[in-house]
Amino acid sequence: MSELKKDARIYLAFKNSKDSSQIEDTLVLDGFDVSTFQSAGALWDAFRQRPARIVITERRFGSDLSGLDLARNIRKHFVLPYCFIVILSTMNRIKEIEEGLAAGVDDYLIRPHNPFQLRSRILVGLRWLDYIDRQNPNNQGVSGETAAAL
């Protein structure tokens, strides 16, 4: 697991830099490579240049891409290597959670969140990524368009 952790780049997108800093500090202390962005659009721009293995974002960003739009973009354009996507949101109705999962989100945590719970979910994500990588050792970097043609 620790070998995967070294390679597990994590991108965070939150409007409030305090939210982002608290999560970033926890993850950096755990040994992760973390980059933060103040919008889903900025994260998406960075992701297209250098994909992350885990994305943690909030659901709403005002006029920018939403967290759900970001998840849809990642799922459409980057099939492999797989990216584990977590949404943190105060929107906690079943319908809103279902919309998140339908958009391609792997986990949906209700805010305020417990840092231990987020860390646990990331560890689950790492196990999932490790499993997917072992199943697809020669398919690193396959885009959505390429996978559709396979």
Number of C-alpha atoms within 10 A of each C-alpha: 9 10 7 13 15 12 13 19 18 24 23 24 26 23 16 12 13 10 13 20 14 11 18 20 12 15 18 13 9 12 13 19 17 18 17 20 19 16 24 26 19 14 24 21 11 15 17 13 8 10 22 24 20 21 28 24 30 25 25 21 17 9 8 12 19 18 30 23 19 24 28 17 17 25 19 15 15 21 19 20 19 21 25 23 27 27 25 21 19 15 15 14 9 9 10 15 19 13 12 22 18 13 18 20 25 17 18 23 19 14 13 9 12 11 13 10 11 19 15 12 17 21 14 13 20 21 14 15 20 15 11 14 16 10 10 12 9 9 13 12 13 16 17 16 12 13 14 10 6 5
